[in-house]
Amino acid sequence: MQLVIGGAFSGKRKIVKDTIGTCSWVSAYQEDRIEDWETRWLHGTTLVIEGWEKWIADELTTSENNDDIRSVYNALFQTLFEEEQRRKNKIVLIMLEMGKGIVPLQKKDRRLRDIAGWIAQDAAQLSDQVDYVWNGLARRLK
């Protein structure tokens, strides 16, 4: 698995499109559900998943327990990792880095930032490659 992370509009999607061949995309920005990855991932393509902060925000409305939300995403990452090995096709996770800005005033916004940060750490730990994108430039971190 590969994690591409960076701020909003930093060029993450362009970097992925320019460096990865044929892709199957699952995007919260296009109103896709995270569960759509199974049906959207076409044979012989790289699966790209983006919009994690939107899916996490949805979880915040149904769960008060941060550890439960994190566990759900950890289980998903493990499933994706295993499926990547089985299919022998790559998965790229594009995540928004939310922790390098002004601390949000609203409690729910701080909670989203915190959980998204923990989930990004979990994704980075499981990923073989991690790239940070800033101003359209990618730096390999792992």
C-alpha positions, 0 to 999 in steps of 0.5 A, a space after each residue: 500500500 502507498 499513502 500520499 498525504 498533504 494539505 488541501 489542494 497541495 497536488 496529491 491527486 495530480 501526483 498520483 495521476 502522473 505516477 500511477 498507471 490505470 486506476 480505479 478511483 473511490 472518492 468521497 468527493 464524488 459521493 462514493 462510499 468507502 464500501 464501494 472499493 470492492 465493486 469499483 476496483 477493476 482487475 489489473 488496475 491500481 485502487 486509489 481511495 480519497 476523501 477519508 476526512 469526509 467518511 471519518 466526519 460521517 462516523 463522528 455523527 454515529 459514534 461517540 467513541 474515538 477508539 471505535 472509529 479508529 478500530 473500524 478504519 484499522 480493520 479496513 486497512 488490514 482488509 485492503 492490505 490483504 486484498 492488495 496482496 491477493 490481487 497483486 495490484 497496488 492500493 494508493 490512499 490519498 489523505 488530507 493532512 489536517 494537523 499543520 494549521 490553526 487549531 479548530 475552535 469547534 470541538 467537533 472539528 478538533 475531534 475530526 482533526 485528531 481522529 484523522 491524524 490517528 488514522 493517517 498514522 495507522 495508514 502510514 504504519 501499514 503502508 510500504 511507501 509514504 509520500 508527503 505532497 506540498 506545493 505539487 512536490 512529493 517527498 518520500 518519507 518511507 
